[in-house]
């Protein structure tokens, strides 16, 4: 079985161009598996146009549901709930109902209901899908509104992506990770071959980059840094490069500011599928990153 390498594209904040870069990497790679782990705000599908062939529910945690026919209206659930999830029924004030959005799934009301009139089913928090794209199979997901446990959904997406890679004898997984340094990001990068951190030449970009590099260093994951829109502030870009070297990370390269990228997205294309000026920047970064990352696969650079 071929060794499977996993490249995760992340950023310190949203809007840095992370998904655009991940989409271009998916186009340039040879027979990759693609995973969109930004489950709270997934948008890689807008560029790669996946055709869904398998859809599964994502269940995580529990929620309390009062059986109206068994409720005696004692109000014990209202007294014990500390999250404001219990209220009197609008159509029958003698009974109680539970707001599924406000319910934290702690189970206290279930425990103290004197007539055991409260069920505690597993909560449906979203869904994950396996799709086909022009670049290869893709695993992506959608977290339901107000749902939590996005870290667990990220882990599910990564697990399925690795399964597809192993079954299809594919050696590379391209992951579009979430922004920031929270639980979903940790679930995205843990055990990855290396991460590509996309940043911008701004004060916020420099600050967030330091936090992301500290996270990668904590988990012992090699980090490659890409400065997007570098020409908007060359001095800050130079400062970022110097900081990257001091942090012991790799400098993957720079991408110029290019309005053509937005036009490509409107056409549901990655930048490298067009004649956008920044496409050559991305190809150079891909080539350097693959060489520095030790991934010896045939690459479509042209």
Residue, then its C-alpha position, 0 to 999 in steps of 0.5 A: x500500500x502506498x504511503x498517503x500524505x496529507x496536506x492541510x491548508x489553513x489560515x489564522x483568519x477567514x478570507x485570506x484565500x485559503x479555499x482558493x489555494x486549496x482548490x488550485x492545489x486540488x487541480x495541480x495534484x495527481x489523483x488526489x482525494x479532496x477534503x473540505x474540513x471547514x465544516x462551519x462554512x464550507x465553500x470548496x464545493x463552489x469551485x469544484x462542483x462536486x456531484x454527490x454520490x453518497x450522503x450520510x447523517x452526522x449524529x452527535x450528542x443528545x437532545x431532550x424531547x418531552x412526550x406531550x401525552x405523558x407530561x403531567x405539567x409538574x414543572x420539574x424540568x423547568x426548575x432544573x434546566x439551567x440553559x433556559x431551554x424549557x418553556x410552557x407550551x403555547x397551545x397548552x400552558x399546563x404542559x412544557x416543551x423544550x427548545x431544541x436550539x437552546x437545549x445543551x443535551x445535559x440530560x438533567x431534565x431526563x434524570x429528574x422527570x418524575x414520570x420519565x416523560x422525556x426522551x433523550x434521542x441522539x441529535x442530528x447535527x448535520x451531514x457529510x457527503x462523498x462526491x466526485x469532482x473533476x480533480x478526484x473524489x471529495x469528502x465534504x460536510x455541512x454542519x446544521x444551524x446552531x449545531x456543535x461538535x464541528x471537531x468531531x465532524x472534521x475527524x469524520x471527514x478526514x477519516x473518510x478521505x483517508x479511507x478513499x485514498x487507501x482504497x483507491x491507491x491514491x497517495x495524496x489528500x488535499x484538505x481545506x481546513x478551517x481558519x483560526x486555532x480552535x477545536x476544528x483546526x486541531x482536528x484538521x491538522x493532527x497527524x497531517x504530513x504538513x500544513x500550508x498557512x495562508x496569510x496576508x501582509x497586514x497587522x492582523x495577518x502577522x498576529x494570526x500567523x504567529x498563533x497558527x505557527x505556534x499551534x503547528x509547532x505544538x503538534x510537531x507538524x511542518x508548516x509552509x507559509x504562503x503570503x497572499x496579496x503580498x504586493x498590497x504591502x511589500x514591507x509587511x510581506x518582508x517582515x512576515x518572511x523574516x518572522x517565518x524564518x525565525x519561527x523555523x517554518x518554511x517559506x512557500x512563496x508569495x501570491x500577487x493581488x489578482x482580481x482575476x481570482x474572483x472572476x475565476x470563482x464566479x466561473x466555478x474554476x480554480x485560479x490555475x484553470x485560467x490565465x490569471x496572473x497569480x496562477x503562475x505564482x500558485x504553480x511555483x508555490x505548489x512545486x516548491x511545497x511538494x519538493x520541500x514536503x518530500x512528496x514524490x509524485x508526478x505533478x501537473x505543473x504546466 
